[in-house]
Amino acid sequence: MREWWVQVGLLAVPLLAAYLHIPPPQLSPALHAWKASGKFFTYKGMRIFYQDSAGVVGSPEIVVLLHGFPTSSYDWYKIWEGLTLRFHRVIALDFLGFGFSDKPRPHHYSIFEQASIVEALLRHLGLQNRRINLLSHDYGDIVAQELLYRYKQNRSGRLTIKSLCLSNGGIFPETHHPLLLQKILKDGGVLSPILTRLMNFFVFSRGLTPVFGPYTRPSESELWDMWAGIRNNDGNLVIDSLLQYINQRQKFQRRWVGALTSVTIPIHFIYGPLDPVNPYPEFLELYRKTLPRSTVSILDDHISHYPQLEDPMGFLNAYMGFINSF
């Protein structure tokens, strides 16, 4: 009997080794085209991927898009063309640790660094003195809050924000409900490096699909695009480090929520109300109580955590209504 188990063990070792070193999936034609149409700039020796599209000729308007966790700037592809019909420049980046950007490890990932990368990108593009419209989602909402705090402080070299539109981000720790795996990984215990290395497409897709609405869930090919972005540069191995933003949000709640309540620029929130991460009505009630001056667009009741992917036309119409209101 013991010899049988030894043989099974000897067979399992190379199989497990092969499993743990599975190469990332090939990019789909659409995702490959997205990468090919983008560029890279260097921030403190690290390559950051970004998109910068020219839109309406003669318009002074610039919009910068900040994506969510755990995906990338490709989250905006469904509304990209629509934005170019309204703005002179449409810009998006993959945050450090996401998408096609570098994913150093070990590394102390922080919201502060991501905000500094956004500022560095705009300096790289020669836009540091231009007024910027920010459009953000999820993780990007927190980065936007830090940028807003810096803007409020009138610090030299910081970007000038004209307007801010948030969407389905956990800006209030008390109404944010991360997934079970996120809770485990964010605490950085001994299981984190094991779980991140064992993560595969099956685990990823089963974990992400429930945050979409029942009628607007991504196709398998769309999920593979998301997974390919994560697996690029072994990004699955830094997910636990990236998730430290949840702890940072708790620690710096006063700073970041205070930034939203103290500025006078136009602020809007586009909300998919079926979101299990920021559930209705508790999130919306707290948002309206905390930010009574902000306007809100509530999408159809079956739209969930990724409104720009689940209802791109509804999302775009809501955003254009906001932008055209001031």
N, C-alpha and C positions, 0 to 999 in steps of 0.2 A: 504494500500500500504506500509506504513512504517513497519508494522508487517512482511510483506513478506520479505523485505530487511533485517530485523533483523534476521529472521530465516535463510536466506541465509548466513548472516555474521556469525552466530553461527555455521553453518555447515562448513563454509570455514576455520574457525580458527583451528580446529583439523586436517583438511586435509592439510593445509599449514604447520602446525607443523610437521606432519608426513613426508611431502615432504622434509622439510629442514633437517631431520635427517635420510634420506635414507642411509643405510649402504653401504660401498664400495662394488663393484662387486667382486665376487669370482675370484680368479686367474685361468687362463686357465692352462691346464697341462704344456704347454710350458713355460709359465711365472713362474709357480710354480717350475719347474725344474731349471730355471735360478736362482731363489732365493735360492733354496736348494743347488745349486752348488757353491754359493758365500759365503762370510764371512763378518763379521763386525769388525771394530776396533773403538776405542773410541777417539774422539777429543774433548777435553775440556768438557767432560761429555756427549757428543752427539755421538750417534751411526751412523757410516758411513758404508754403504754397498759397497763392492767391489768384483770384480772377478779377479782371478790371475791364469792363466793357463800355465802349462809347455808345451813348444813346441819342437823345434828342439834341439836334444841333441848335445852338443858341440858348439853351436852357442853362442856368447857373446851378441847378440843383444836383446834389451828390447824395447818394444813399450808400451806407455801409452796412452789410449784413453780418450778423454774429450768430453762428449756428449753435446747436445744442449737443448734449451728451447722449450717446457715445459716437455720434455720427460725424458729419463734416459739412463743408460748404455745399456739397452736392444736394443737401436738403432743400436748397432754394431753386433747383433747376426748373421746376414746374411753373414758377412765377417770374423767372429771370427775364424772358422776352417781354413780358408785360411791364416790368419795371423799366426796361430800356426805352419804352414808348413814353415814359413820363420824366425820366431823369437823364441828365447829361452824362453822368458817370454812375455805374453800378459796380460796387466793389464788394468782394467777399474774401475771406481767408479761412484756411484750416488752422485752428489754434494749434499751438505746440502740443504734440502728443496725439493729434487727431489727423485723419485723412492722409494726405500726401506730405504733410509736414514731418519734420524730424520727430523722433520719439525717444529721446535720450533716457537711459536708465543706468544706474539710479539717478533720480532727479527730483528735486522738490518742486512739484507743479503747484502753481498758485494762481488765483484770480488776479492778483496784483501783476504778476508777470504777463499774463495774457492781455491785460489792459495796456501794459507797456508795449507789447508787440503790436497791438492795433495802432497805437500812437506812432511807433517806429515805421509801420507800413505807410501811414499817411505822410510822414516826413519823406520817406523813400519816393513817394509819388508826387512830392512837391505840393501837397494839399494841406499842410499844417496850419495855414492861415485862412482856410476856407471854412464856411459854416456847413456842418455835416448833419444829415438826417440818419439816425441810427434805427435799424430794424433788427430785432433780436428774438431768439427763441430759447427757452429752457436754460441751459448752462450759459448761453450768450446773454440772457437777461441779467445774470449776476455780473458778468464782465461789463455790461452796459451801466449797471449801477455804480461800479467803481469808476468808470470813465465819467459818469455824471458827478460823482463826488469830487473828482479832480477838477472838473469844469467849474463846479461851485466854488472851489477854493481859489479860482483865478490864478492858478500856478502857471508860470511862463512855460512855454513849450507844450502845453496841453492842447488838445483839440477843442474847437469851439462847436458846441452841439446846438443845432437849430431845433430839432424835435427828437422825440424818442417814442418808438412803438415797441412794446413788449408783447410776448405771446407764450402762454402756457409754461411759464417758468415758476420755480418754487422760490419766489422772492420772500416769502414768509416761512421761516422754519417750522412754525407751529401748525401750518396747514399743508406741509409737504410730506408726502408718504412715499419714500423711496422703495424700490423693489427689494425683496428679501436678499437676493444676491448682492445688491448694492450695499445693504446694511452690513453684510458680512465682510465685504471687501474693503469698505471705507475705514473699518477699525484696524486694518493693517496687522491682523494676527498672523499666526504661523500658517494658517490655511490659505492666506491670500496668494502667495507665489505658486502654490500648488493648483489652486482653482483657476488662476489666470492662464497657467500653462495647459491645463486640461480643457479649457474652454474651446468649443468648436461651433460649427454652424448650427448644429441641432440645438445646443444649449442657448446660443445667441437668439435664434429665431423664436424659440419657445418663450424666451424671456421678454423679447421686444414686442411680439405680436399683440399681447393683451393690452398694451397702451394705445393701440389703435381702435377705432370704432368697429363694430361688428360688420358694417357694410363697406368699410373703407380701409381694410387691412391690406398691407402691401403684398404684391405677388411674390412668388418665390424668387423670380429674377431680381426684383427690387431689393429683397432681403439679401440676396447674394452680393448686390452692389454695395449695400451698407457693410456687410461683413468683409468684403474685399478692402474697403477703406480702413476698417479696423485692423485687419491682418497686415496691411501694408506696413513695412518696417517693424514687424512684430508688435503692433500696437496692442494686442491682447495682453501683453506682458506689463503694460503700464496702466491698465485700467484701475487697479487698486490705488495707484498713486494719484491719478486724475480725480478719483472719487473723494479725495481729501477736501474738495471744494465744499462738500456737505458740512464738514466740520468747520471750515473757514466761514461759511455763511452763518453758522450759529454764533461763532466768536465775534464776527464783525457785523452782526445784525443792525445794531444802532447806526453804524457808519453808513451802511448801504441802504437801509430803509429810510434813514434820515435824509439821504441825498435825494430820494424821490419826493419827499414831502416838503423840501425846502427850496426847490428851484421853481422858476416861473415859466420855463419853456413848455410848449404843448406836449402832453403825455397821453398816450392811448394804450389800451390793452385789447388784443384780439384773443378771444377765449373759445376753445373747444370744450363745451361743458361736460362731456362724458369722460373727462380726464381722470383716471384713478390716482394719478400722482399729485394733482392739485384739484381735489374733488369739489364739485358743485353740491350745495351752495356755500359751504363754509369758506372756501377760498374767496369767492366773489364778494361775499358779505364783508370779510375782513379787508379786502382790497378797496371796496367803495367807502368803507368807514375810515380807512387810513389815508386814502387819496381821493377825497370827494371832488377835487378839481379835475381829475383825469376822466376822459371819456372812455367808453367800453363798447366793443362790438362782440356780441355773443352769436356764434355761428349755430348751425342746425344742431338739434339736440343729440344727433348720433355722431358728431365730430368729437374727437378725443385729443390726445396729447400732441399730435403732429398736424396741426390744422393746415399748414402750408402744403403738405403732401396729401392730406385727406380731402381737402376742399380748396384747391388752389384758386379757383375763380372767386369763391366766397371770401377767401383770405385777401386776395388782391383787391377786390371791390371794397372791402372794409378798410384796407390800408389807404387806397386812393381817396376814399371819402374823408379819412382823417387828414391826409396831406393837403387836400384841396380846401380844407375848412379854415385855414389860417394864412 
